[in-house]
Amino acid sequence: MPNYTGKMTGKRAQSVVEYLTVHAWAIVIIVAVLAVLFAVGAFNPSNFVARVQAGSCQVYRPNGIGTSAFVSFDGTCTGGIPEYVAKFSGQAYITAGTTELPAKSSSKSVFAWVYLFPSSQQYPTVSYIAGAELNLVGTGSSPYYTYNVQLCMSACDSGAQVTTDKWVMIGYTYSSTSGTATIYLNGAGSSYSISPGNEVTYNCIGGADPCSSNELVGYLADVQIYNTSLSANEVKSLYQSGIGAVPENLQYISGWWPLNSNPYDYSGNGDNGTADMVTYTNSWLSGYSVP
């Protein structure tokens, strides 16, 4: 009887090779598609969170501006992320009112979400000037890829380091009782004993004093100012609520600028901002993950 073992083995090997050759291309294509989807953030959990429009949530003050009795939220104020964020290109800034913001010697808290572009160079983010500025200062060779978060009152202190191409929540609290300022990055803080600086009367968002130089290059969102020193647990909760967070301590919120397509103040205190060369984008999710 003839021996066909060799022939059959050869045919099977050829079939296997042909099968792998055909399907290898399919596997390569699938991997390439998955890589593209991953790069555009298709698997980012943030993409599955509902986006909210400007003004969908705001603070209601039944007794008028500056009052805190019976203050409450109005609208849909749970979950979601902003549809838009503010984009600053190095010459843009927002000037806002200071009517109800805390004075230099008063306790205060200032927080915002920021995303720095690689082209950033020693530009501040939030400069609420009432005895305190919150700056991001480049620490490497230009273009800067690492920044120190600095709080400037009577002097400047560095509290944390951030990198470009990533959303972070930065801010500070100041207690007039203890004379202690704490700089926070993503809910974690470093404390300093520091005295308030000179009193001035403007509120720059994304810019520096006097709102005409050293502007931010990047995105900014959810700027919140309180007339109290938030506790460490409140700051942590604010961070964990994400970039669409509503004010953590409603009784003490002084100014709230979500920057979700406009520079309006949604704290109920009427300190609306005026934007100069600021644009708004809904393509901002890269570099952001829900905390």
Secondary structure in CASP SS format (residue, H / E / C, confidence):
PFRMAT SS
TARGET T0000
AUTHOR 0000-0000-0000
METHOD secondary structure of the structure
MODEL  1
M C 1.00
P C 1.00
N C 1.00
Y C 1.00
T H 1.00
G H 1.00
K H 1.00
M H 1.00
T H 1.00
G H 1.00
K H 1.00
R H 1.00
A H 1.00
Q H 1.00
S H 1.00
V H 1.00
V H 1.00
E H 1.00
Y H 1.00
L H 1.00
T H 1.00
V H 1.00
H H 1.00
A H 1.00
W H 1.00
A H 1.00
I H 1.00
V H 1.00
I H 1.00
I H 1.00
V H 1.00
A H 1.00
V H 1.00
L H 1.00
A H 1.00
V H 1.00
L H 1.00
F H 1.00
A H 1.00
V C 1.00
G C 1.00
A C 1.00
F C 1.00
N C 1.00
P H 1.00
S H 1.00
N H 1.00
F H 1.00
V C 1.00
A C 1.00
R E 1.00
V E 1.00
Q C 1.00
A C 1.00
G C 1.00
S C 1.00
C E 1.00
Q E 1.00
V E 1.00
Y E 1.00
R C 1.00
P C 1.00
N C 1.00
G C 1.00
I C 1.00
G C 1.00
T C 1.00
S C 1.00
A C 1.00
F C 1.00
V C 1.00
S E 1.00
F E 1.00
D E 1.00
G E 1.00
T C 1.00
C C 1.00
T C 1.00
G C 1.00
G C 1.00
I E 1.00
P E 1.00
E C 1.00
Y C 1.00
V E 1.00
A E 1.00
K E 1.00
F E 1.00
S E 1.00
G C 1.00
Q C 1.00
A C 1.00
Y E 1.00
I E 1.00
T E 1.00
A E 1.00
G C 1.00
T C 1.00
T C 1.00
E C 1.00
L C 1.00
P C 1.00
A C 1.00
K C 1.00
S C 1.00
S C 1.00
S C 1.00
K E 1.00
S E 1.00
V E 1.00
F E 1.00
A E 1.00
W E 1.00
V E 1.00
Y E 1.00
L E 1.00
F C 1.00
P C 1.00
S C 1.00
S C 1.00
Q C 1.00
Q C 1.00
Y C 1.00
P C 1.00
T C 1.00
V E 1.00
S E 1.00
Y E 1.00
I C 1.00
A C 1.00
G C 1.00
A C 1.00
E E 1.00
L E 1.00
N E 1.00
L E 1.00
V E 1.00
G E 1.00
T C 1.00
G C 1.00
S C 1.00
S C 1.00
P C 1.00
Y C 1.00
Y C 1.00
T E 1.00
Y E 1.00
N E 1.00
V E 1.00
Q E 1.00
L E 1.00
C E 1.00
M C 1.00
S C 1.00
A C 1.00
C E 1.00
D E 1.00
S E 1.00
G E 1.00
A E 1.00
Q E 1.00
V E 1.00
T E 1.00
T C 1.00
D C 1.00
K C 1.00
W E 1.00
V E 1.00
M E 1.00
I E 1.00
G E 1.00
Y E 1.00
T E 1.00
Y E 1.00
S E 1.00
S C 1.00
T C 1.00
S C 1.00
G C 1.00
T E 1.00
A E 1.00
T E 1.00
I E 1.00
Y E 1.00
L E 1.00
N C 1.00
G C 1.00
A E 1.00
G E 1.00
S E 1.00
S E 1.00
Y E 1.00
S E 1.00
I C 1.00
S C 1.00
P C 1.00
G C 1.00
N C 1.00
E C 1.00
V C 1.00
T C 1.00
Y C 1.00
N E 1.00
C E 1.00
I E 1.00
G C 1.00
G C 1.00
A C 1.00
D C 1.00
P C 1.00
C C 1.00
S C 1.00
S C 1.00
N C 1.00
E C 1.00
L C 1.00
V E 1.00
G E 1.00
Y E 1.00
L E 1.00
A E 1.00
D E 1.00
V E 1.00
Q E 1.00
I E 1.00
Y E 1.00
N C 1.00
T C 1.00
S C 1.00
L C 1.00
S C 1.00
A H 1.00
N H 1.00
E H 1.00
V H 1.00
K H 1.00
S H 1.00
L H 1.00
Y H 1.00
Q H 1.00
S C 1.00
G C 1.00
I C 1.00
G C 1.00
A C 1.00
V C 1.00
P C 1.00
E C 1.00
N C 1.00
L H 1.00
Q H 1.00
Y H 1.00
I E 1.00
S E 1.00
G E 1.00
W E 1.00
W E 1.00
P C 1.00
L C 1.00
N C 1.00
S C 1.00
N C 1.00
P C 1.00
Y C 1.00
D C 1.00
Y C 1.00
S C 1.00
G C 1.00
N C 1.00
G C 1.00
D C 1.00
N C 1.00
G E 1.00
T E 1.00
A E 1.00
D E 1.00
M C 1.00
V C 1.00
T E 1.00
Y E 1.00
T E 1.00
N C 1.00
S C 1.00
W C 1.00
L C 1.00
S C 1.00
G C 1.00
Y C 1.00
S C 1.00
V C 1.00
P C 1.00
END
